């Protein structure tokens, strides 16, 4: 009877141990799933700011290109304006030279007339 009780207790103990191990395995699996979910959430949480930073970098690069294009257009505009002013300056110089020549010719003409009148 006592051997049977020992065997029965041992079997019951083994059954309880096996049940405990199954429960422990289930708990460990649940913990692993929880850890994986936490890791996944962390990765997703990191992925969002990284995606945002890449998008922000792309926007900044586009803004840089736009600013460069605007500056380039402004510089082209200044270059064109300088060229126009240079042409205007040259035209003014040519007109001034023509006016001086006309005035000089008129003075010579008047001088010739005055000389002619004095000679008469």
PyMOL CGO cylinders between C-alpha atoms (Angstrom):
from pymol import cmd
from pymol.cgo import CYLINDER

trace = [
    CYLINDER, 0.00, 0.00, 0.00, 2.75, 2.46, 0.85, 0.3, 1, 1, 1, 1, 1, 1,
    CYLINDER, 2.75, 2.46, 0.85, 4.61, 1.65, -2.39, 0.3, 1, 1, 1, 1, 1, 1,
    CYLINDER, 4.61, 1.65, -2.39, 1.39, 2.29, -4.29, 0.3, 1, 1, 1, 1, 1, 1,
    CYLINDER, 1.39, 2.29, -4.29, 0.91, 5.58, -2.45, 0.3, 1, 1, 1, 1, 1, 1,
    CYLINDER, 0.91, 5.58, -2.45, 4.52, 6.58, -3.25, 0.3, 1, 1, 1, 1, 1, 1,
    CYLINDER, 4.52, 6.58, -3.25, 4.08, 5.59, -6.91, 0.3, 1, 1, 1, 1, 1, 1,
    CYLINDER, 4.08, 5.59, -6.91, 0.73, 7.38, -7.05, 0.3, 1, 1, 1, 1, 1, 1,
    CYLINDER, 0.73, 7.38, -7.05, 2.20, 10.50, -5.42, 0.3, 1, 1, 1, 1, 1, 1,
    CYLINDER, 2.20, 10.50, -5.42, 5.18, 10.36, -7.76, 0.3, 1, 1, 1, 1, 1, 1,
    CYLINDER, 5.18, 10.36, -7.76, 2.90, 9.99, -10.81, 0.3, 1, 1, 1, 1, 1, 1,
    CYLINDER, 2.90, 9.99, -10.81, 0.71, 12.83, -9.53, 0.3, 1, 1, 1, 1, 1, 1,
    CYLINDER, 0.71, 12.83, -9.53, 3.84, 14.91, -8.94, 0.3, 1, 1, 1, 1, 1, 1,
    CYLINDER, 3.84, 14.91, -8.94, 5.06, 14.14, -12.47, 0.3, 1, 1, 1, 1, 1, 1,
    CYLINDER, 5.06, 14.14, -12.47, 1.63, 15.02, -13.92, 0.3, 1, 1, 1, 1, 1, 1,
    CYLINDER, 1.63, 15.02, -13.92, 1.67, 18.30, -11.99, 0.3, 1, 1, 1, 1, 1, 1,
    CYLINDER, 1.67, 18.30, -11.99, 5.25, 18.96, -13.16, 0.3, 1, 1, 1, 1, 1, 1,
    CYLINDER, 5.25, 18.96, -13.16, 4.27, 18.28, -16.79, 0.3, 1, 1, 1, 1, 1, 1,
    CYLINDER, 4.27, 18.28, -16.79, 1.22, 20.53, -16.43, 0.3, 1, 1, 1, 1, 1, 1,
    CYLINDER, 1.22, 20.53, -16.43, 3.39, 23.23, -14.85, 0.3, 1, 1, 1, 1, 1, 1,
    CYLINDER, 3.39, 23.23, -14.85, 5.89, 22.91, -17.72, 0.3, 1, 1, 1, 1, 1, 1,
    CYLINDER, 5.89, 22.91, -17.72, 3.05, 23.27, -20.28, 0.3, 1, 1, 1, 1, 1, 1,
    CYLINDER, 3.05, 23.27, -20.28, 1.76, 26.34, -18.46, 0.3, 1, 1, 1, 1, 1, 1,
    CYLINDER, 1.76, 26.34, -18.46, 5.32, 27.70, -18.26, 0.3, 1, 1, 1, 1, 1, 1,
    CYLINDER, 5.32, 27.70, -18.26, 5.80, 27.06, -21.99, 0.3, 1, 1, 1, 1, 1, 1,
    CYLINDER, 5.80, 27.06, -21.99, 2.54, 28.89, -22.74, 0.3, 1, 1, 1, 1, 1, 1,
    CYLINDER, 2.54, 28.89, -22.74, 3.58, 31.82, -20.53, 0.3, 1, 1, 1, 1, 1, 1,
    CYLINDER, 3.58, 31.82, -20.53, 7.02, 31.92, -22.20, 0.3, 1, 1, 1, 1, 1, 1,
    CYLINDER, 7.02, 31.92, -22.20, 5.39, 31.87, -25.65, 0.3, 1, 1, 1, 1, 1, 1,
    CYLINDER, 5.39, 31.87, -25.65, 3.09, 34.70, -24.59, 0.3, 1, 1, 1, 1, 1, 1,
    CYLINDER, 3.09, 34.70, -24.59, 6.08, 36.62, -23.26, 0.3, 1, 1, 1, 1, 1, 1,
    CYLINDER, 6.08, 36.62, -23.26, 7.95, 36.03, -26.54, 0.3, 1, 1, 1, 1, 1, 1,
    CYLINDER, 7.95, 36.03, -26.54, 4.93, 37.30, -28.48, 0.3, 1, 1, 1, 1, 1, 1,
    CYLINDER, 4.93, 37.30, -28.48, 4.74, 40.33, -26.19, 0.3, 1, 1, 1, 1, 1, 1,
    CYLINDER, 4.74, 40.33, -26.19, 8.47, 40.99, -26.64, 0.3, 1, 1, 1, 1, 1, 1,
    CYLINDER, 8.47, 40.99, -26.64, 8.12, 40.63, -30.42, 0.3, 1, 1, 1, 1, 1, 1,
    CYLINDER, 8.12, 40.63, -30.42, 5.17, 43.04, -30.39, 0.3, 1, 1, 1, 1, 1, 1,
    CYLINDER, 5.17, 43.04, -30.39, 7.20, 45.49, -28.33, 0.3, 1, 1, 1, 1, 1, 1,
    CYLINDER, 7.20, 45.49, -28.33, 10.16, 45.16, -30.71, 0.3, 1, 1, 1, 1, 1, 1,
    CYLINDER, 10.16, 45.16, -30.71, 7.84, 45.57, -33.70, 0.3, 1, 1, 1, 1, 1, 1,
    CYLINDER, 7.84, 45.57, -33.70, 6.22, 48.65, -32.15, 0.3, 1, 1, 1, 1, 1, 1,
    CYLINDER, 6.22, 48.65, -32.15, 9.66, 50.07, -31.34, 0.3, 1, 1, 1, 1, 1, 1,
    CYLINDER, 9.66, 50.07, -31.34, 10.86, 49.44, -34.90, 0.3, 1, 1, 1, 1, 1, 1,
    CYLINDER, 10.86, 49.44, -34.90, 7.68, 51.04, -36.28, 0.3, 1, 1, 1, 1, 1, 1,
    CYLINDER, 7.68, 51.04, -36.28, 8.13, 53.93, -33.86, 0.3, 1, 1, 1, 1, 1, 1,
    CYLINDER, 8.13, 53.93, -33.86, 11.70, 54.41, -35.08, 0.3, 1, 1, 1, 1, 1, 1,
    CYLINDER, 11.70, 54.41, -35.08, 10.67, 53.93, -38.70, 0.3, 1, 1, 1, 1, 1, 1,
    CYLINDER, 10.67, 53.93, -38.70, 8.18, 56.80, -38.57, 0.3, 1, 1, 1, 1, 1, 1,
    CYLINDER, 8.18, 56.80, -38.57, 10.69, 59.51, -37.56, 0.3, 1, 1, 1, 1, 1, 1,
    CYLINDER, 10.69, 59.51, -37.56, 13.26, 58.07, -39.99, 0.3, 1, 1, 1, 1, 1, 1,
    CYLINDER, 13.26, 58.07, -39.99, 10.68, 58.23, -42.79, 0.3, 1, 1, 1, 1, 1, 1,
    CYLINDER, 10.68, 58.23, -42.79, 9.79, 61.77, -41.70, 0.3, 1, 1, 1, 1, 1, 1,
    CYLINDER, 9.79, 61.77, -41.70, 13.48, 62.76, -41.67, 0.3, 1, 1, 1, 1, 1, 1,
    CYLINDER, 13.48, 62.76, -41.67, 13.98, 61.34, -45.17, 0.3, 1, 1, 1, 1, 1, 1,
    CYLINDER, 13.98, 61.34, -45.17, 10.88, 63.19, -46.38, 0.3, 1, 1, 1, 1, 1, 1,
    CYLINDER, 10.88, 63.19, -46.38, 12.09, 66.36, -44.63, 0.3, 1, 1, 1, 1, 1, 1,
    CYLINDER, 12.09, 66.36, -44.63, 15.54, 65.95, -46.20, 0.3, 1, 1, 1, 1, 1, 1,
    CYLINDER, 15.54, 65.95, -46.20, 13.92, 65.56, -49.62, 0.3, 1, 1, 1, 1, 1, 1,
    CYLINDER, 13.92, 65.56, -49.62, 11.83, 68.70, -49.03, 0.3, 1, 1, 1, 1, 1, 1,
    CYLINDER, 11.83, 68.70, -49.03, 14.92, 70.60, -47.86, 0.3, 1, 1, 1, 1, 1, 1,
    CYLINDER, 14.92, 70.60, -47.86, 16.82, 69.46, -50.95, 0.3, 1, 1, 1, 1, 1, 1,
    CYLINDER, 16.82, 69.46, -50.95, 13.92, 70.59, -53.14, 0.3, 1, 1, 1, 1, 1, 1,
    CYLINDER, 13.92, 70.59, -53.14, 13.88, 73.93, -51.31, 0.3, 1, 1, 1, 1, 1, 1,
    CYLINDER, 13.88, 73.93, -51.31, 17.66, 74.21, -51.84, 0.3, 1, 1, 1, 1, 1, 1,
    CYLINDER, 17.66, 74.21, -51.84, 17.19, 73.58, -55.56, 0.3, 1, 1, 1, 1, 1, 1,
    CYLINDER, 17.19, 73.58, -55.56, 14.40, 76.18, -55.70, 0.3, 1, 1, 1, 1, 1, 1,
    CYLINDER, 14.40, 76.18, -55.70, 16.52, 78.71, -53.82, 0.3, 1, 1, 1, 1, 1, 1,
    CYLINDER, 16.52, 78.71, -53.82, 19.46, 78.00, -56.13, 0.3, 1, 1, 1, 1, 1, 1,
    CYLINDER, 19.46, 78.00, -56.13, 17.22, 78.43, -59.17, 0.3, 1, 1, 1, 1, 1, 1,
    CYLINDER, 17.22, 78.43, -59.17, 15.83, 81.69, -57.76, 0.3, 1, 1, 1, 1, 1, 1,
    CYLINDER, 15.83, 81.69, -57.76, 19.33, 82.98, -56.99, 0.3, 1, 1, 1, 1, 1, 1,
    CYLINDER, 19.33, 82.98, -56.99, 20.48, 81.90, -60.45, 0.3, 1, 1, 1, 1, 1, 1,
    CYLINDER, 20.48, 81.90, -60.45, 17.51, 83.67, -62.04, 0.3, 1, 1, 1, 1, 1, 1,
    CYLINDER, 17.51, 83.67, -62.04, 18.24, 86.77, -59.96, 0.3, 1, 1, 1, 1, 1, 1,
    CYLINDER, 18.24, 86.77, -59.96, 21.90, 86.68, -60.99, 0.3, 1, 1, 1, 1, 1, 1,
    CYLINDER, 21.90, 86.68, -60.99, 20.83, 86.25, -64.63, 0.3, 1, 1, 1, 1, 1, 1,
    CYLINDER, 20.83, 86.25, -64.63, 18.47, 89.19, -64.16, 0.3, 1, 1, 1, 1, 1, 1,
    CYLINDER, 18.47, 89.19, -64.16, 21.27, 91.30, -62.66, 0.3, 1, 1, 1, 1, 1, 1,
    CYLINDER, 21.27, 91.30, -62.66, 23.58, 90.26, -65.50, 0.3, 1, 1, 1, 1, 1, 1,
    CYLINDER, 23.58, 90.26, -65.50, 20.95, 91.26, -68.05, 0.3, 1, 1, 1, 1, 1, 1,
    CYLINDER, 20.95, 91.26, -68.05, 20.33, 94.55, -66.24, 0.3, 1, 1, 1, 1, 1, 1,
    CYLINDER, 20.33, 94.55, -66.24, 24.07, 95.28, -66.19, 0.3, 1, 1, 1, 1, 1, 1,
    CYLINDER, 24.07, 95.28, -66.19, 24.27, 94.51, -69.92, 0.3, 1, 1, 1, 1, 1, 1,
    CYLINDER, 24.27, 94.51, -69.92, 21.28, 96.79, -70.61, 0.3, 1, 1, 1, 1, 1, 1,
    CYLINDER, 21.28, 96.79, -70.61, 22.85, 99.58, -68.54, 0.3, 1, 1, 1, 1, 1, 1,
    CYLINDER, 22.85, 99.58, -68.54, 26.14, 99.09, -70.40, 0.3, 1, 1, 1, 1, 1, 1,
    CYLINDER, 26.14, 99.09, -70.40, 24.33, 99.37, -73.76, 0.3, 1, 1, 1, 1, 1, 1,
    CYLINDER, 24.33, 99.37, -73.76, 22.48, 102.48, -72.53, 0.3, 1, 1, 1, 1, 1, 1,
    CYLINDER, 22.48, 102.48, -72.53, 25.80, 103.99, -71.39, 0.3, 1, 1, 1, 1, 1, 1,
    CYLINDER, 25.80, 103.99, -71.39, 27.36, 103.27, -74.80, 0.3, 1, 1, 1, 1, 1, 1,
    CYLINDER, 27.36, 103.27, -74.80, 24.34, 104.80, -76.58, 0.3, 1, 1, 1, 1, 1, 1,
    CYLINDER, 24.34, 104.80, -76.58, 24.52, 107.89, -74.34, 0.3, 1, 1, 1, 1, 1, 1,
    CYLINDER, 24.52, 107.89, -74.34, 28.25, 108.22, -75.07, 0.3, 1, 1, 1, 1, 1, 1,
    CYLINDER, 28.25, 108.22, -75.07, 27.59, 107.91, -78.81, 0.3, 1, 1, 1, 1, 1, 1,
    CYLINDER, 27.59, 107.91, -78.81, 24.76, 110.48, -78.65, 0.3, 1, 1, 1, 1, 1, 1,
    CYLINDER, 24.76, 110.48, -78.65, 26.98, 112.82, -76.61, 0.3, 1, 1, 1, 1, 1, 1,
    CYLINDER, 26.98, 112.82, -76.61, 29.76, 112.46, -79.20, 0.3, 1, 1, 1, 1, 1, 1,
    CYLINDER, 29.76, 112.46, -79.20, 27.28, 113.14, -82.03, 0.3, 1, 1, 1, 1, 1, 1,
    CYLINDER, 27.28, 113.14, -82.03, 25.87, 116.19, -80.21, 0.3, 1, 1, 1, 1, 1, 1,
    CYLINDER, 25.87, 116.19, -80.21, 29.43, 117.47, -79.65, 0.3, 1, 1, 1, 1, 1, 1,
    CYLINDER, 29.43, 117.47, -79.65, 30.25, 116.97, -83.33, 0.3, 1, 1, 1, 1, 1, 1,
    CYLINDER, 30.25, 116.97, -83.33, 27.00, 118.70, -84.35, 0.3, 1, 1, 1, 1, 1, 1,
    CYLINDER, 27.00, 118.70, -84.35, 27.69, 121.61, -81.99, 0.3, 1, 1, 1, 1, 1, 1,
    CYLINDER, 27.69, 121.61, -81.99, 31.27, 121.81, -83.26, 0.3, 1, 1, 1, 1, 1, 1,
    CYLINDER, 31.27, 121.81, -83.26, 30.05, 121.75, -86.87, 0.3, 1, 1, 1, 1, 1, 1,
    CYLINDER, 30.05, 121.75, -86.87, 27.44, 124.42, -86.09, 0.3, 1, 1, 1, 1, 1, 1,
    CYLINDER, 27.44, 124.42, -86.09, 30.13, 126.59, -84.43, 0.3, 1, 1, 1, 1, 1, 1,
    CYLINDER, 30.13, 126.59, -84.43, 32.38, 126.11, -87.45, 0.3, 1, 1, 1, 1, 1, 1,
    CYLINDER, 32.38, 126.11, -87.45, 29.44, 127.01, -89.70, 0.3, 1, 1, 1, 1, 1, 1,
    CYLINDER, 29.44, 127.01, -89.70, 28.66, 130.13, -87.67, 0.3, 1, 1, 1, 1, 1, 1,
    CYLINDER, 28.66, 130.13, -87.67, 32.32, 131.08, -87.63, 0.3, 1, 1, 1, 1, 1, 1,
    CYLINDER, 32.32, 131.08, -87.63, 32.47, 130.69, -91.38, 0.3, 1, 1, 1, 1, 1, 1,
    CYLINDER, 32.47, 130.69, -91.38, 29.33, 132.85, -91.78, 0.3, 1, 1, 1, 1, 1, 1,
    CYLINDER, 29.33, 132.85, -91.78, 30.68, 135.52, -89.40, 0.3, 1, 1, 1, 1, 1, 1,
    CYLINDER, 30.68, 135.52, -89.40, 34.05, 135.52, -91.21, 0.3, 1, 1, 1, 1, 1, 1,
    CYLINDER, 34.05, 135.52, -91.21, 32.26, 135.77, -94.54, 0.3, 1, 1, 1, 1, 1, 1,
    CYLINDER, 32.26, 135.77, -94.54, 30.15, 138.68, -93.29, 0.3, 1, 1, 1, 1, 1, 1,
    CYLINDER, 30.15, 138.68, -93.29, 33.21, 140.54, -91.96, 0.3, 1, 1, 1, 1, 1, 1,
    CYLINDER, 33.21, 140.54, -91.96, 34.96, 140.00, -95.24, 0.3, 1, 1, 1, 1, 1, 1,
    CYLINDER, 34.96, 140.00, -95.24, 31.97, 141.46, -97.06, 0.3, 1, 1, 1, 1, 1, 1,
]
cmd.load_cgo(trace, "trace")
